[in-house]
């Protein structure tokens, strides 16, 4: 198989190179294309149909053909054509996906966080990145808007937006397509679509869909796979133009995924593995680790399952009122996801998330999100003063309901594993089991079977009014002014539907009794509570001894507690741009934008935990009443101010050259960190991204086109980023100051070359495309520095940086003379670069200096063939 991989890679690379370097004489014999390469690229980034070269802001317009040539089936691979774009996923794609533009984006795996980069499909906001991971099929265009989008789009986003537009039905002709692909890892993909006029020139229907299946590229020695694909999507549209002034578009879609995703490779194993036998473990749970595991894509855990179902409907009304044009877009979407994970990335029976495994508690609820979103948007736009003013006003309302269920069952190896990899030989054999005896009358309590069903509810309402206006001061000079007032209201709560209680059953209750009775050595109390009371599987109803006043133990110890809270905020966002059209081929512009991303709630069992447990307990010993201080579960809204200066030019009649210089300053930047036992969400005082973007694209000859894109972005936390940060977040924030943002390479670039012409005089069309993308080294962990037990920052976390790399894609296609059929062979990541998107601590496995580390691996080399038919 490896030899076959090398043969395919060599064949594609050599063919691409030979065709690109073929003599000009051959190119001249091919039939020249009719277009000159200087046709306008129309986009709707400003909610107006405009040539992208005339818009005074940074926008990348991507045609469907460009997505097909790079094998981009969904937004996860857009970095292959846009170096400013980055997307990563952790252990679930439905919850743990984050998108970044210019190095800026939301980090972490928490449904309470909104995305810094908004995704809009046919004008409708997709409320979470996981909702927007459907296949890209039957598209009209895709636009990548860089920088804060604070005025025009339905939801404010602080880093950028993806604006996806699907093809609408044809009112006059019947047309359709079918694409079928097969590749390595048993990759199979079927895409199809058909458009039919219902009433000639008045109404049309369009149906499209896609099915994609692939084996997982991560495997255990026993054959368990992860990171496979098994999904499908269907979309239907009705488009009606009853007269020249009115159009109505109705859309409905349904999508389902049922996948084994997403495991990680243990890229560094703990030095404490030899102590596993001391604590009664038959195995340390890790057979594959280090660089060999990474290169061989080898994992250790059992099945990781991730599935989702979603459906949505939307409607768009456009009505030319004569003096103005009205647009209304309404939508409703229901999204349900579930995930099951076992073993904490190891082969041990440590814990199980969800209900889909043999080690799940019988009858436990699934773990996943349930999101219902309704949006309404109304816009009116027109012109005034002899068309010198192009004005737009509008309003938006959104209502979102989230039910996030987090369920966990502790398994047979839980206490043994945590004793081995956190205490080593410092406290005897299986001390976590031993601690429970002192709190349960001398009888040990095994945590096996302990569970919790945690439920988070959140309702979010957002409404806004906005305006966006373009004033043509002269024929060459224009001024764009936009503003939006937005108000956000969120109500959230945390409760439990079920959990293990009682000292005879709950290892945490027994440990709590022992700690509060002083039966656990003081040096070990913190570890005993942290590990025997693993927050995701602990009851909120654990009790304190009567001698200490009884009541809930969470008033004395840092344990999960139920809460209910409200978040409200409002903001005025705005933008101003000056554009100067020096001549037909050159636009100069400068702009300032103020953006906003709503705050919210950390949907984690420990988000409202007691902060001053030591002081409260000390007060009880001395008879001094110490008021408890609880963490606030909410976090503040994120704000950004950006200056952008740019130029857009057409060179030599056919080459587009766009340059943008930018400086983004974020305040109250939202960060989510997984500490190994909880998700901690907090606001950093400031973050900043400064840099430049260059895009060159166009035709070099009748048959050869090229594209070059490069991004330099110095995305970092300033040295004073901890100023004013709340006390609970200070230890984490101080370790961020002075470092770069996560997954923010300083330099990234894409170079592509395409030949498209005829094979001699045969009439057959030939397509040859090659594309190379480069990424500088980048950090892959949320926090760059580690701390010891005293809380002192001492060393960088292991394997934080992903080294720089090149990845190459190639595609070769032949089209029949009647242009109805195309046959292609293709490959992505042909050099088979094995890269990490996210690196984190392996849960509950090692401490400072001995941490085990996991890496979430991006796709290796893929190759295959595609047959396309159209009519």
C-alpha positions in Angstrom: 0.0 0.0 0.0 2.8 2.4 0.8 4.5 1.7 -2.5 1.1 2.3 -4.3 0.8 5.6 -2.4 4.2 6.7 -3.6 3.4 5.7 -7.2 0.2 7.7 -7.2 1.9 10.7 -5.7 4.8 10.6 -8.2 2.4 10.2 -11.1 0.2 13.1 -10.2 3.2 15.4 -9.4 5.1 14.5 -12.5 2.0 15.0 -14.7 1.1 18.3 -13.2 4.7 19.6 -13.5 5.1 18.4 -17.1 1.9 20.0 -18.3 2.6 23.3 -16.6 6.0 23.4 -18.2 5.0 22.3 -21.7 6.1 24.4 -24.6 4.0 27.4 -25.4 3.4 26.0 -28.9 1.2 23.3 -27.5 -0.9 25.9 -25.6 -1.3 27.9 -28.7 -2.7 24.9 -30.7 -5.4 24.5 -28.1 -8.6 26.4 -28.6 -8.4 29.7 -26.8 -11.1 30.4 -24.3 -13.6 33.2 -25.1 -13.1 35.2 -22.0 -10.2 37.4 -21.4 -9.8 36.7 -17.7 -10.9 40.2 -16.8 -14.6 39.4 -16.1 -15.9 40.9 -12.8 -16.3 38.5 -9.9 -19.7 39.4 -8.3 -20.1 39.0 -4.6 -22.7 40.1 -2.0 -20.3 40.8 0.9 -22.0 44.2 1.4 -25.5 42.8 0.7 -25.2 44.4 -2.7 -24.1 42.6 -5.9 -20.7 44.2 -6.6 -17.5 43.4 -8.3 -15.1 42.1 -5.6 -12.5 44.5 -6.9 -14.7 47.5 -6.1 -15.4 46.6 -2.5 -13.3 48.6 0.0 -12.6 45.6 2.3 -10.8 42.3 2.3 -12.9 39.6 0.7 -11.9 36.3 -1.0 -14.4 35.0 -3.5 -14.2 31.3 -4.2 -15.9 29.7 -7.1 -17.3 26.1 -6.9 -14.8 25.0 -9.4 -12.0 26.0 -7.1 -13.4 24.0 -4.3 -13.7 20.9 -6.5 -10.2 21.2 -7.7 -8.8 21.2 -4.2 -11.0 18.4 -3.0 -12.8 20.6 -0.5 -16.0 18.9 0.5 -16.7 21.0 3.6 -15.3 24.1 5.3 -12.7 22.2 7.2 -10.3 22.2 4.2 -10.6 25.9 3.2 -7.1 26.7 4.3 -6.0 25.0 1.1 -7.1 28.0 -0.8 -7.2 30.8 1.8 -4.1 31.1 4.0 -5.9 33.5 6.4 -8.4 30.7 7.3 -7.9 28.0 9.9 -10.3 25.5 11.3 -9.6 22.8 13.9 -11.6 20.1 15.8 -10.9 18.2 19.0 -12.7 15.1 20.3 -16.1 15.9 18.7 -16.7 17.8 15.5 -20.2 18.8 16.5 -19.0 20.6 19.7 -15.2 21.0 19.5 -14.8 22.9 16.2 -13.2 26.4 16.1 -12.7 28.7 13.1 -10.0 31.4 12.9 -9.3 34.2 10.4 -6.1 36.2 10.6 -5.1 34.1 13.6 -8.1 35.2 15.6 -10.9 32.9 16.7 -12.8 31.2 19.5 -10.8 28.4 21.2 -12.1 25.4 23.0 -14.9 22.9 23.2 -17.9 24.5 24.8 -21.4 25.1 23.4 -21.7 28.3 25.5 -19.2 30.1 23.3 -20.3 31.7 20.1 -17.9 31.6 17.1 -15.6 34.6 16.3 -16.1 33.7 12.6 -19.8 33.5 11.6 -21.0 31.1 8.9 -24.0 32.3 6.8 -25.7 30.0 4.3 -28.1 31.7 1.9 -28.2 34.6 4.3 -29.0 32.5 7.4 -26.7 32.5 10.4 -25.5 29.0 11.5 -25.3 29.4 15.3 -22.3 27.1 16.0 -19.4 25.9 13.8 -20.5 22.2 14.3 -23.9 23.1 12.7 -22.1 24.5 9.6 -19.9 21.4 8.9 -22.3 20.0 6.2 -21.0 19.2 2.7 -20.5 22.1 0.2 -22.5 21.0 -2.8 -24.4 22.8 -5.6 -22.9 26.2 -4.7 -23.1 29.5 -6.5 -20.2 31.0 -4.6 -18.4 31.2 -1.3 -17.0 34.4 0.2 -14.5 34.7 3.0 -14.8 38.1 4.7 -11.8 39.0 6.8 -12.0 41.2 9.9 -14.9 42.1 12.2 -18.4 42.0 10.5 -20.3 44.3 12.9 -22.9 46.0 10.8 -24.4 44.0 7.9 -24.7 40.4 8.9 -27.4 38.9 11.1 -25.0 38.2 14.0 -22.0 40.2 15.0 -18.7 38.4 14.5 -15.3 39.6 15.7 -12.9 38.0 13.3 -14.7 37.4 10.0 -17.5 35.5 8.2 -18.1 32.9 5.6 -20.9 33.8 3.3 -22.1 30.7 1.3 -24.7 31.0 -1.5 -26.2 27.9 -3.0 -27.4 27.8 -6.6 -31.1 28.8 -7.1 -33.4 27.0 -9.4 -33.5 27.8 -13.1 -36.8 29.2 -14.4 -36.2 28.4 -18.0 -34.1 25.2 -18.5 -33.8 21.8 -17.0 -30.3 21.1 -15.8 -28.5 18.7 -13.5 -25.3 17.0 -12.5 -24.0 13.8 -10.9 -20.5 13.4 -9.4 -19.2 10.1 -8.2 -15.8 9.6 -6.4 -13.8 6.7 -5.0 -10.5 6.9 -3.2 -8.2 5.4 -0.6 -9.5 4.6 2.8 -12.6 3.3 0.8 -13.6 6.9 0.2 -17.0 7.1 -1.6 -18.7 10.3 -2.5 -21.9 10.8 -4.5 -23.2 14.3 -5.3 -26.2 15.1 -7.5 -28.6 17.9 -8.3 -31.4 18.7 -10.7 -33.2 21.9 -11.5 -36.6 21.9 -13.2 -38.9 24.8 -14.3 -42.4 24.3 -12.9 -43.9 27.2 -14.7 -41.8 28.5 -17.5 -40.0 31.8 -16.5 -42.1 32.0 -13.3 -41.3 29.1 -10.9 -38.6 26.4 -10.6 -37.6 23.5 -8.3 -34.1 22.5 -7.4 -33.1 19.3 -5.5 -29.5 18.5 -4.6 -27.8 16.1 -2.2 -24.6 14.4 -1.2 -23.5 11.2 0.5 -19.9 10.7 1.7 -18.4 7.7 3.4 -14.8 6.9 4.3 -12.8 4.6 6.6 -11.0 6.1 9.5 -7.4 7.0 9.1 -6.6 6.5 12.8 -6.4 2.9 14.0 -5.6 0.8 17.0 -3.5 -2.4 16.7 -6.8 -4.4 17.1 -8.4 -2.5 14.2 -10.6 0.0 15.9 -10.9 3.0 13.6 -11.5 6.7 14.2 -11.9 9.9 12.1 -14.0 8.2 9.4 -16.8 9.8 7.4 -20.5 8.7 7.1 -22.9 11.5 6.3 -25.5 12.7 3.9 -27.4 15.9 3.1 -30.5 16.7 1.1 -31.6 20.2 0.0 -34.7 21.3 -1.8 -35.6 24.8 -3.2 -38.6 26.5 -4.7 -38.0 29.8 -6.5 -40.8 31.9 -7.8 -40.8 35.2 -9.7 -44.5 36.1 -10.1 -43.5 39.4 -11.8 -40.4 41.5 -12.4 -40.6 43.2 -9.0 -41.1 40.2 -6.7 -39.1 37.0 -6.0 -39.7 34.3 -3.4 -37.2 31.6 -2.5 -38.1 28.7 -0.1 -35.4 26.3 1.1 -35.4 23.1 3.2 -32.6 20.8 4.1 -31.9 17.7 6.1 -28.5 16.2 7.1 -27.3 13.3 9.2 -23.9 12.1 10.3 -23.0 8.8 12.1 -19.3 8.7 12.5 -16.4 7.3 14.6 -14.8 10.6 15.7 -12.5 12.0 17.0 -9.7 10.2 18.7 -6.2 11.5 19.2 -2.7 10.1 19.1 -0.7 10.1 22.3 2.3 12.0 21.2 4.0 12.0 24.5 3.5 9.3 27.2 3.9 9.9 30.9 6.9 8.7 32.8 4.6 7.3 35.4 3.4 4.4 33.2 5.6 1.8 35.1 3.6 2.4 38.3 0.4 1.0 36.7 1.1 -2.5 38.1 1.5 -1.2 41.6 -2.1 0.0 41.6 -3.6 -3.2 40.2 -3.8 -2.3 36.5 -3.2 -5.2 34.1 -1.9 -2.7 31.5 -1.0 1.0 31.5 -3.5 1.4 28.6 -1.0 2.8 26.1 0.7 0.6 23.5 1.1 3.3 20.8 2.8 6.6 21.6 5.4 9.2 20.6 6.6 10.0 17.1 6.1 6.4 15.8 2.4 6.5 16.8 2.0 9.9 15.1 3.7 8.8 11.9 1.8 5.5 11.8 -1.5 7.2 12.8 -1.9 4.7 15.7 -4.3 5.2 18.6 -5.1 3.3 21.8 -8.7 3.8 22.8 -11.9 2.0 21.9 -14.7 3.5 19.8 -15.3 7.2 19.8 -18.8 7.9 18.3 -20.1 11.3 17.1 -23.4 11.7 15.3 -25.8 14.5 14.4 -29.1 15.2 12.8 -30.4 18.5 11.7 -33.0 20.1 9.5 -33.8 23.6 8.6 -36.2 25.8 6.6 -35.8 29.3 5.4 -37.5 31.8 3.1 -36.4 34.9 1.3 -38.7 37.6 -0.1 -37.3 40.3 -2.4 -39.7 43.1 -3.4 -38.9 46.1 -5.6 -41.2 48.8 -4.2 -40.1 51.3 -6.8 -38.3 53.8 -4.6 -36.7 51.1 -2.5 -36.1 47.4 -2.4 -37.3 45.2 0.5 -35.6 41.9 1.5 -36.9 39.6 4.2 -35.2 36.4 5.4 -36.7 34.1 8.0 -35.4 30.7 9.2 -35.7 27.9 11.7 -33.2 25.2 12.4 -33.1 22.2 14.7 -29.8 20.5 15.4 -29.2 17.4 17.6 -25.8 15.8 18.3 -24.5 13.0 20.4 -21.1 11.7 21.3 -19.7 8.6 23.1 -16.1 8.3 24.2 -14.4 5.6 26.2 -11.1 5.3 28.1 -9.9 8.9 27.9 -7.8 8.2 24.7 -6.2 5.1 26.4 -7.1 1.4 26.5 -8.0 1.5 30.2 -11.6 1.3 31.3 -11.4 4.8 32.9 -14.6 6.5 32.1 -17.3 6.6 29.4 -19.0 9.7 28.1 -22.5 9.2 26.7 -24.7 6.1 26.3 -23.3 4.4 23.2 -20.7 2.0 24.8 -20.9 -1.3 26.7 -19.3 0.5 29.6 -22.0 3.2 29.8 -24.4 3.1 32.7 -27.6 1.3 31.6 -30.3 3.8 30.8 -28.0 6.9 31.0 -28.9 9.8 28.8 -26.9 10.5 25.6 -24.3 13.2 25.8 -24.8 16.0 23.2 -26.4 19.2 22.2 -29.9 20.1 21.1 -30.1 23.5 19.5 -33.2 25.3 18.1 -32.6 28.5 16.3 -35.1 31.0 14.8 -34.0 34.1 12.9 -35.9 37.0 11.3 -34.2 39.7 9.2 -35.8 42.6 7.3 -33.9 45.1 5.1 -34.9 48.0 3.0 -32.4 49.7 0.6 -32.4 52.2 -2.1 -30.7 55.2 -3.6 -31.0 59.0 -3.2 -29.5 62.3 -4.4 -29.3 61.1 -8.0 -27.9 57.7 -7.0 -25.0 59.3 -5.1 -26.2 57.7 -1.9 -26.8 54.0 -1.7 -28.6 53.5 1.6 -29.6 50.4 3.6 -31.5 50.0 6.9 -32.6 46.8 8.6 -33.5 44.9 11.7 -32.6 41.4 13.0 -34.1 39.2 15.7 -32.8 35.8 16.8 -34.0 33.3 19.4 -31.9 30.3 20.3 -32.6 27.4 22.7 -29.8 25.1 23.8 -30.1 22.0 25.8 -26.6 20.6 26.4 -26.5 17.2 28.1 -23.1 16.0 29.6 -23.3 12.5 30.9 -20.5 10.3 32.2 -20.0 6.9 33.8 -16.9 6.0 35.8 -15.5 2.6 35.0 -13.5 -0.2 36.6 -10.1 1.3 36.1 -10.9 4.8 37.2 -9.4 4.9 40.6 -6.5 2.6 39.7 -5.6 4.7 36.7 -5.8 8.0 38.5 -3.8 6.6 41.4 -1.0 5.4 39.1 -0.7 8.5 37.0 -1.1 11.1 39.7 0.3 9.6 42.9 2.9 7.2 41.4 4.3 5.4 44.5 3.9 8.4 47.0 0.8 7.1 48.8 0.8 3.3 48.5 -1.3 1.1 46.2 -4.5 2.7 44.9 -4.8 5.5 47.4 -8.0 6.9 45.8 -9.8 3.7 46.8 -8.1 3.8 50.3 -9.2 7.4 51.0 -12.9 6.3 50.8 -12.6 3.9 53.7 -12.2 6.8 56.2 -15.4 8.4 55.0 -17.5 5.2 54.9 -16.9 3.4 58.2 -13.8 1.6 57.1 -15.4 0.1 53.9 -13.8 1.1 50.6 -16.0 2.5 47.9 -15.2 1.6 44.3 -16.0 4.4 41.9 -17.0 1.9 39.2 -20.5 2.8 38.0 -20.6 6.2 39.6 -22.3 8.6 37.2 -23.9 12.0 36.6 -26.4 13.3 34.1 -25.6 17.0 33.8 -28.0 19.3 31.9 -27.4 22.9 30.8 -30.1 25.1 29.5 -29.6 28.3 27.7 -32.0 30.7 25.9 -30.5 33.5 24.0 -32.4 36.4 22.4 -30.7 38.9 20.2 -32.2 41.9 18.4 -30.6 44.7 16.4 -31.2 47.5 14.1 -28.6 48.5 11.5 -27.7 50.8 8.6 -25.1 50.7 5.9 -24.6 53.5 3.5 -22.3 54.2 0.5 -21.9 57.9 -0.4 -20.3 58.7 -3.8 -18.6 62.0 -3.0 -17.1 62.2 -6.5 -16.9 59.7 -9.4 -13.7 58.4 -7.8 -14.1 59.0 -4.1 -16.6 57.1 -1.9 -17.4 57.0 1.8 -19.0 54.0 3.5 -20.7 54.4 6.9 -22.4 51.7 8.8 -23.6 51.1 12.3 -25.6 48.5 14.3 -27.2 48.6 17.8 -27.4 45.1 19.2 -28.9 43.9 22.4 -28.2 40.4 23.8 -30.1 38.6 26.6 -29.3 35.1 27.8 -30.7 32.9 30.6 -28.9 29.8 31.5 -28.9 27.1 34.2 -27.2 24.0 35.4 -29.0 21.1 37.0 -28.7 17.3 37.2 -31.2 14.7 36.1 -29.5 11.9 38.0 -26.2 11.1 39.8 -24.7 8.6 42.3 -25.2 9.7 46.0 -24.6 8.3 49.4 -21.3 7.4 51.1 -21.8 3.7 50.5 -22.2 4.2 46.7 -20.5 7.5 45.8 -16.7 7.5 46.0 -16.8 11.2 46.0 -19.2 11.4 49.0 -17.0 9.0 51.0 -13.9 11.1 50.0 -15.7 14.3 51.0 -16.5 12.9 54.4 -12.9 11.8 54.9 -11.4 15.1 53.9 -13.8 17.2 56.0 -13.2 14.9 59.0 -9.4 15.4 58.6 -8.8 11.8 57.8 -6.8 12.5 54.6 -3.3 14.0 54.9 -3.5 17.7 54.1 -0.9 17.4 51.3 -3.2 14.8 49.5 -6.6 16.4 50.1 -6.6 18.4 47.0 -5.7 15.5 44.8 -8.2 13.2 46.6 -11.1 15.6 45.9 -10.0 16.5 42.4 -9.7 12.9 41.3 -12.3 10.9 43.3 -14.7 13.8 42.6 -14.2 14.0 38.8 -16.6 16.9 38.1 -18.4 15.4 35.1 -19.5 12.4 37.2 -20.3 13.9 40.6 -23.6 14.7 42.2 -24.5 18.3 43.1 -26.3 16.9 46.2 -23.3 15.6 48.1 -23.6 16.6 51.8 -21.3 17.9 54.5 -21.1 16.2 57.9 -23.5 17.4 60.6 -20.6 18.4 62.8 -19.8 21.1 60.1 -23.4 22.3 59.9 -24.6 19.8 57.3 -26.0 21.1 54.0 -24.3 20.8 50.7 -20.7 19.9 50.6 -20.2 22.4 47.7 -20.4 25.2 50.2 -17.2 23.9 51.8 -15.3 22.2 49.0 -14.7 23.0 45.2 -17.4 20.7 44.0 -20.1 21.1 41.2 -23.1 23.1 42.3 -26.4 23.9 40.5 -26.8 27.5 39.3 -29.1 29.8 37.3 -28.1 33.1 35.9 -28.9 35.9 33.4 -26.6 37.7 31.0 -27.4 41.0 29.3 -25.3 43.3 27.2 -25.7 45.8 24.4 -23.3 47.5 22.0 -23.1 49.9 19.1 -20.8 48.5 16.4 -19.8 50.6 13.4 -17.6 50.8 10.4 -16.2 53.6 8.2 -14.3 53.1 4.9 -13.0 55.5 2.3 -12.5 54.2 -1.2 -10.6 56.0 -4.0 -11.0 54.6 -7.5 -7.8 56.1 -9.0 -8.7 54.6 -12.4 -10.6 51.7 -13.8 -7.9 49.2 -12.6 -7.0 50.6 -9.2 -8.9 51.0 -5.9 -7.3 52.4 -2.8 -9.1 52.2 0.5 -8.8 52.6 4.2 -11.3 51.7 7.0 -11.9 51.5 10.7 -14.3 49.0 12.2 -15.6 48.3 15.7 -16.9 44.7 16.2 -18.5 42.7 19.0 -19.1 39.1 20.0 -21.6 38.3 22.7 -20.6 37.0 26.1 -22.4 34.2 27.7 -22.0 31.2 30.1 -19.5 28.5 30.6 -21.5 25.3 30.3 -19.3 23.2 32.6 -20.2 21.6 35.9 -17.4 23.5 37.7 -18.3 26.9 36.3 -19.8 28.2 39.6 -17.5 26.4 42.0 -16.4 27.6 45.4 -13.2 29.7 45.1 -12.1 30.1 48.8 -12.5 26.6 50.2 -9.3 26.8 52.3 -10.4 30.0 53.9 -13.9 28.7 54.6 -12.6 25.5 56.2 -10.0 27.4 58.3 -12.8 29.7 59.5 -14.8 26.7 60.7 -11.8 25.5 62.8 -11.4 28.9 64.5 -15.1 29.8 64.8 -14.7 32.6 62.3 -17.4 33.0 59.7 -15.9 33.3 56.2 -18.3 34.2 53.4 -18.1 31.8 50.5 -16.9 33.2 47.2 -18.2 31.4 44.2 -17.0 31.6 40.6 -19.3 33.4 38.2 -20.4 31.1 35.4 -20.7 34.0 32.8 -18.0 35.6 30.7 -18.0 39.1 29.2 -18.5 40.1 25.5 -15.5 40.3 23.3 -14.8 43.6 21.4 -12.5 44.4 18.5 -11.2 47.5 16.8 -9.6 47.1 13.4 -7.8 49.5 11.1 -7.4 48.2 7.5 -5.6 49.8 4.6 -5.7 48.2 1.2 -5.3 48.3 -2.6 -7.1 46.3 -5.3 -5.6 46.4 -8.8 -5.8 44.8 -12.2 -2.4 44.3 -13.8 -1.7 43.6 -17.4 -5.4 43.4 -18.1 -6.0 40.0 -16.5 -4.1 39.7 -13.2 -5.9 40.8 -10.0 -3.6 42.0 -7.2 -5.1 42.7 -3.8 -3.2 43.9 -0.8 -4.6 44.5 2.7 -2.7 45.7 5.8 -4.5 45.3 9.1 -4.3 45.8 12.8 -6.9 44.2 15.1 -7.1 45.0 18.8 -9.3 42.7 20.9 -10.4 43.5 24.4 -12.0 41.0 26.8 -10.8 38.3 24.4 -12.6 35.0 25.2 -10.5 31.9 25.9 -11.5 28.4 26.9 -8.9 26.1 28.5 -9.3 22.4 29.4 -7.3 21.9 32.6 -7.5 18.1 32.5 -10.5 18.0 34.8 -12.7 21.0 33.7 -13.3 23.6 31.0 -12.4 27.1 32.3 -13.7 30.0 30.2 -12.4 33.5 30.9 -11.7 36.9 29.4 -8.2 38.0 28.6 -7.7 41.8 28.9 -6.4 42.1 25.4 -5.1 40.3 22.3 -3.9 41.7 19.0 -3.3 40.6 15.4 -1.2 42.8 13.0 -0.2 41.8 9.5 -0.7 41.9 5.7 -2.5 39.8 3.1 -1.6 39.5 -0.6 -3.7 37.9 -3.3 -2.7 37.5 -6.9 -4.9 35.6 -9.4 -5.7 35.6 -13.0 -4.7 34.3 -16.5 -1.1 34.0 -17.6 -2.2 32.9 -21.1 -5.4 31.6 -22.8 -5.1 28.3 -21.1 -3.0 28.8 -18.0 -4.1 30.6 -14.8 -2.4 31.1 -11.5 -3.2 32.1 -8.0 -0.9 33.3 -5.2 -2.1 34.1 -1.7 0.1 35.0 1.3 -0.8 36.1 4.9 1.6 37.5 7.5 -0.2 37.8 10.9 1.5 38.5 14.2 -1.3 37.3 16.4 -0.4 37.5 20.1 -1.3 38.3 23.6 0.4 41.5 24.8 2.7 41.4 27.8 0.0 43.1 29.9 -2.9 40.9 28.8 -3.6 39.9 32.5 -4.4 43.5 33.6 -7.9 43.6 35.3 -8.5 39.9 34.8 -10.7 38.2 37.5 -8.7 36.3 40.2 -10.0 32.9 39.1 -8.5 33.4 35.6 -5.2 35.0 36.6 -3.1 31.8 36.8 -4.1 30.8 33.3 -4.0 34.4 31.8 -0.5 35.1 33.1 0.7 32.1 31.2 -0.7 33.5 28.0 0.8 37.0 28.1 3.6 37.4 25.6 2.8 34.3 23.6 1.2 33.9 20.2 -2.4 33.0 19.8 -3.3 29.3 19.2 -3.1 28.0 15.7 -1.9 31.3 14.4 1.1 30.8 12.1 3.0 34.1 11.4 3.2 33.2 7.7 1.0 31.1 5.5 0.7 30.9 1.8 -0.9 29.2 -1.2 0.4 28.9 -4.7 -1.7 27.3 -7.5 -1.4 26.8 -11.2 -4.1 25.5 -13.6 -4.0 24.5 -17.3 -7.4 24.2 -19.0 -7.6 23.7 -22.7 -8.0 21.0 -25.4 -5.9 18.0 -26.2 -4.7 18.8 -29.6 -7.6 18.9 -32.1 -9.5 16.0 -30.6 -12.1 18.1 -28.9 -11.3 16.5 -25.5 -10.7 19.1 -22.8 -7.8 18.8 -20.4 -7.6 20.1 -16.9 -4.4 20.0 -14.8 -4.3 21.7 -11.5 -1.5 21.9 -8.8 -1.7 23.7 -5.5 0.8 24.0 -2.7 0.0 25.5 0.7 2.5 26.4 3.3 2.1 27.0 7.0 4.7 28.4 9.4 5.2 26.8 12.8 2.3 27.4 15.0 1.2 26.8 18.6 -1.4 24.1 19.0 -2.2 24.3 22.8 -4.4 26.8 24.5 -1.9 27.6 27.3 1.8 27.6 26.3 3.4 27.3 29.8 3.1 24.6 32.5 2.9 25.1 36.3 4.1 23.0 39.2 2.0 22.1 42.2 2.9 25.4 43.8 1.4 27.3 40.9 4.8 28.5 39.6 5.3 28.9 35.9 8.4 26.9 35.1 8.5 25.4 31.6 6.8 25.3 28.2 4.2 22.6 27.7 5.6 19.7 25.7 5.0 19.5 22.0 3.1 22.8 21.8 4.4 23.7 18.4 3.6 22.1 15.1 6.6 22.5 12.8 6.3 24.3 9.5 5.1 22.3 6.5 4.1 22.2 2.9 1.1 20.3 1.5 0.4 19.7 -2.1 -2.9 19.0 -3.9 -3.2 18.0 -7.6 -6.0 17.1 -10.0 -5.9 15.9 -13.7 -9.1 15.7 -15.7 -10.4 14.9 -19.2 -13.7 16.2 -20.5 -15.5 14.7 -23.5 -16.0 16.9 -26.6 -19.7 17.4 -25.8 -18.6 18.6 -22.3 -21.1 16.2 -20.6 -18.6 13.9 -18.9 -15.4 14.6 -17.1 -12.9 11.9 -15.7 -10.5 13.0 -13.0 -7.7 11.6 -10.8 -6.7 13.6 -7.8 -4.7 13.7 -4.6 -4.6 15.9 -1.5 -1.7 16.3 0.9 0.4 14.3 -1.6 3.6 14.6 0.5 1.7 12.9 3.3 2.5 15.5 5.9 1.3 14.3 9.3 0.3 17.5 11.2 -1.4 18.2 14.5 -4.3 20.7 14.7 -4.7 20.7 18.5 -2.4 19.3 21.2 -3.6 18.9 24.8 -3.0 17.1 28.1 -4.3 13.6 28.1 -7.1 13.6 30.7 -6.0 12.5 34.2 -2.6 11.2 33.1 0.4 12.7 34.7 1.2 16.1 36.3 3.9 18.7 36.0 7.0 17.3 34.3 5.3 13.9 33.6 2.3 14.9 31.5 1.0 12.6 28.8 0.0 14.6 25.7 -2.5 14.0 22.9 -2.5 15.4 19.4 -5.6 15.7 17.1 -4.2 14.8 13.7 -5.2 16.4 10.4 -6.0 14.4 7.3 -3.1 12.4 5.7 -2.6 11.8 2.0 -5.9 11.2 0.2 -6.2 10.2 -3.5 -8.8 8.8 -5.8 -10.9 9.3 -9.0 -14.0 11.3 -9.8 -16.5 11.0 -12.7 -18.7 14.0 -13.4 -21.8 14.2 -15.6 -24.0 17.1 -16.4 -27.0 17.8 -18.5 
